[in-house]
Amino acid sequence: MRIVGTRNRSEFEPDPVLAYRRGKALDAMLRTAAPKVARGVTRGSHAHFNRLDDERRMRIARVLNGA
């Protein structure tokens, strides 16, 4: 692994308190970005549900990236 710059940007946080705080902040970001869950029963093919999942991921990514 090669570190570029002065800060180690590892995805793993060794300090449990900092990891907890980081996780809480990420959870708060994702909670506000997630669209409302549709209620009721929906029927469709596997491809249909994959398409719905892809659209949901794109909506969340756009909100998180500010687009």
Distance bins in CASP14 RR format, pairs under 12 A and 6 or more apart:
PFRMAT RR
TARGET T0000
AUTHOR 0000-0000-0000
RMODE 2
METHOD distances of the structure
MODEL  1
1 8 0 0 0 0 1 0 0 0 0 0 0
1 9 0 0 0 0 0 1 0 0 0 0 0
1 10 0 0 0 0 1 0 0 0 0 0 0
1 11 0 0 0 0 0 1 0 0 0 0 0
1 12 0 0 0 0 0 1 0 0 0 0 0
2 8 0 0 0 0 0 1 0 0 0 0 0
2 9 0 0 0 0 0 1 0 0 0 0 0
3 9 1 0 0 1 0 0 0 0 0 0 0
3 10 0 0 0 0 1 0 0 0 0 0 0
8 14 0 0 0 0 0 1 0 0 0 0 0
10 18 0 0 0 0 0 1 0 0 0 0 0
10 19 0 0 0 0 0 1 0 0 0 0 0
10 22 0 0 0 0 0 1 0 0 0 0 0
11 19 0 0 0 0 0 1 0 0 0 0 0
11 22 0 0 0 0 0 1 0 0 0 0 0
11 23 0 0 0 0 0 1 0 0 0 0 0
11 26 0 0 0 0 0 1 0 0 0 0 0
12 18 0 0 0 0 0 1 0 0 0 0 0
12 19 0 0 0 0 1 0 0 0 0 0 0
12 22 0 0 0 0 0 1 0 0 0 0 0
13 19 1 1 0 0 0 0 0 0 0 0 0
13 20 0 0 0 0 1 0 0 0 0 0 0
13 21 0 0 0 0 1 0 0 0 0 0 0
13 22 1 0 1 0 0 0 0 0 0 0 0
13 23 0 0 0 0 1 0 0 0 0 0 0
13 25 0 0 0 0 0 1 0 0 0 0 0
13 26 0 0 0 0 0 1 0 0 0 0 0
14 22 0 0 0 0 0 1 0 0 0 0 0
15 21 0 0 0 0 1 0 0 0 0 0 0
15 22 0 0 0 0 1 0 0 0 0 0 0
16 22 0 0 0 0 0 1 0 0 0 0 0
16 23 0 0 0 0 0 1 0 0 0 0 0
17 23 0 0 0 0 0 1 0 0 0 0 0
17 24 0 0 0 0 0 1 0 0 0 0 0
18 24 0 0 0 0 0 1 0 0 0 0 0
18 25 0 0 0 0 0 1 0 0 0 0 0
19 25 0 0 0 0 0 1 0 0 0 0 0
19 26 0 0 0 0 0 1 0 0 0 0 0
20 26 0 0 0 0 0 1 0 0 0 0 0
20 27 0 0 0 0 0 1 0 0 0 0 0
21 27 0 0 0 0 0 1 0 0 0 0 0
21 28 0 0 0 0 0 1 0 0 0 0 0
22 28 0 0 0 0 0 1 0 0 0 0 0
22 29 0 0 0 0 0 1 0 0 0 0 0
23 29 0 0 0 0 1 0 0 0 0 0 0
23 30 0 0 0 0 1 0 0 0 0 0 0
23 31 0 0 0 0 0 1 0 0 0 0 0
24 30 0 0 0 0 0 1 0 0 0 0 0
24 31 0 0 0 0 0 1 0 0 0 0 0
25 31 0 0 0 0 0 1 0 0 0 0 0
25 32 0 0 0 0 0 1 0 0 0 0 0
26 32 0 0 0 0 0 1 0 0 0 0 0
26 33 0 0 0 0 0 1 0 0 0 0 0
26 64 0 0 0 0 0 1 0 0 0 0 0
27 33 0 0 0 0 0 1 0 0 0 0 0
27 34 0 0 0 0 0 1 0 0 0 0 0
28 34 0 0 0 0 0 1 0 0 0 0 0
28 64 0 0 0 0 0 1 0 0 0 0 0
29 60 0 0 0 0 1 0 0 0 0 0 0
29 61 0 0 0 0 0 1 0 0 0 0 0
29 63 0 0 0 0 1 0 0 0 0 0 0
29 64 1 0 0 1 0 0 0 0 0 0 0
29 65 0 0 0 0 0 1 0 0 0 0 0
29 66 0 0 0 0 0 1 0 0 0 0 0
30 57 0 0 0 0 0 1 0 0 0 0 0
30 60 1 0 0 1 0 0 0 0 0 0 0
30 61 0 0 0 0 0 1 0 0 0 0 0
30 63 0 0 0 0 1 0 0 0 0 0 0
30 64 1 0 0 1 0 0 0 0 0 0 0
31 60 0 0 0 0 0 1 0 0 0 0 0
31 63 0 0 0 0 0 1 0 0 0 0 0
31 64 0 0 0 0 0 1 0 0 0 0 0
32 60 0 0 0 0 0 1 0 0 0 0 0
32 63 1 0 0 1 0 0 0 0 0 0 0
32 64 0 0 0 0 1 0 0 0 0 0 0
32 66 0 0 0 0 0 1 0 0 0 0 0
33 56 0 0 0 0 0 1 0 0 0 0 0
33 57 0 0 0 0 0 1 0 0 0 0 0
33 58 0 0 0 0 0 1 0 0 0 0 0
33 59 0 0 0 0 1 0 0 0 0 0 0
33 60 1 0 1 0 0 0 0 0 0 0 0
33 61 0 0 0 0 1 0 0 0 0 0 0
33 62 0 0 0 0 1 0 0 0 0 0 0
33 63 1 0 1 0 0 0 0 0 0 0 0
33 64 1 0 1 0 0 0 0 0 0 0 0
33 65 0 0 0 0 1 0 0 0 0 0 0
33 66 0 0 0 0 1 0 0 0 0 0 0
33 67 0 0 0 0 0 1 0 0 0 0 0
34 56 0 0 0 0 1 0 0 0 0 0 0
34 57 0 0 0 0 0 1 0 0 0 0 0
34 59 0 0 0 0 1 0 0 0 0 0 0
34 60 1 0 0 1 0 0 0 0 0 0 0
34 61 0 0 0 0 0 1 0 0 0 0 0
34 63 0 0 0 0 1 0 0 0 0 0 0
34 64 0 0 0 0 1 0 0 0 0 0 0
35 52 0 0 0 0 0 1 0 0 0 0 0
35 53 0 0 0 0 0 1 0 0 0 0 0
35 55 0 0 0 0 1 0 0 0 0 0 0
35 56 1 0 0 1 0 0 0 0 0 0 0
35 57 0 0 0 0 0 1 0 0 0 0 0
35 58 0 0 0 0 0 1 0 0 0 0 0
35 59 1 0 1 0 0 0 0 0 0 0 0
35 60 1 0 0 1 0 0 0 0 0 0 0
35 61 0 0 0 0 0 1 0 0 0 0 0
35 62 0 0 0 0 0 1 0 0 0 0 0
35 63 0 0 0 0 1 0 0 0 0 0 0
36 56 0 0 0 0 0 1 0 0 0 0 0
36 59 0 0 0 0 0 1 0 0 0 0 0
37 52 0 0 0 0 0 1 0 0 0 0 0
37 56 0 0 0 0 1 0 0 0 0 0 0
38 49 0 0 0 0 0 1 0 0 0 0 0
38 52 0 0 0 0 1 0 0 0 0 0 0
38 56 0 0 0 0 0 1 0 0 0 0 0
42 48 0 0 0 0 1 0 0 0 0 0 0
42 49 0 0 0 0 1 0 0 0 0 0 0
42 52 0 0 0 0 1 0 0 0 0 0 0
43 49 0 0 0 0 1 0 0 0 0 0 0
44 50 0 0 0 0 0 1 0 0 0 0 0
44 51 0 0 0 0 0 1 0 0 0 0 0
44 52 0 0 0 0 1 0 0 0 0 0 0
45 51 0 0 0 0 1 0 0 0 0 0 0
45 52 0 0 0 0 0 1 0 0 0 0 0
46 52 0 0 0 0 0 1 0 0 0 0 0
46 53 0 0 0 0 0 1 0 0 0 0 0
47 53 0 0 0 0 0 1 0 0 0 0 0
47 54 0 0 0 0 0 1 0 0 0 0 0
48 54 0 0 0 0 0 1 0 0 0 0 0
48 55 0 0 0 0 0 1 0 0 0 0 0
49 55 0 0 0 0 0 1 0 0 0 0 0
49 56 0 0 0 0 0 1 0 0 0 0 0
50 56 0 0 0 0 0 1 0 0 0 0 0
50 57 0 0 0 0 0 1 0 0 0 0 0
51 57 0 0 0 0 0 1 0 0 0 0 0
51 58 0 0 0 0 0 1 0 0 0 0 0
52 58 0 0 0 0 0 1 0 0 0 0 0
52 59 0 0 0 0 0 1 0 0 0 0 0
53 59 0 0 0 0 0 1 0 0 0 0 0
53 60 0 0 0 0 0 1 0 0 0 0 0
54 60 0 0 0 0 0 1 0 0 0 0 0
54 61 0 0 0 0 0 1 0 0 0 0 0
55 61 0 0 0 0 0 1 0 0 0 0 0
55 62 0 0 0 0 0 1 0 0 0 0 0
56 62 0 0 0 0 0 1 0 0 0 0 0
56 63 0 0 0 0 0 1 0 0 0 0 0
57 63 0 0 0 0 0 1 0 0 0 0 0
57 64 0 0 0 0 0 1 0 0 0 0 0
58 64 0 0 0 0 0 1 0 0 0 0 0
58 65 0 0 0 0 0 1 0 0 0 0 0
58 67 0 0 0 0 1 0 0 0 0 0 0
59 65 0 0 0 0 0 1 0 0 0 0 0
59 66 0 0 0 0 0 1 0 0 0 0 0
59 67 0 0 0 0 0 1 0 0 0 0 0
60 66 0 0 0 0 0 1 0 0 0 0 0
60 67 0 0 0 0 0 1 0 0 0 0 0
61 67 0 0 0 0 1 0 0 0 0 0 0
END
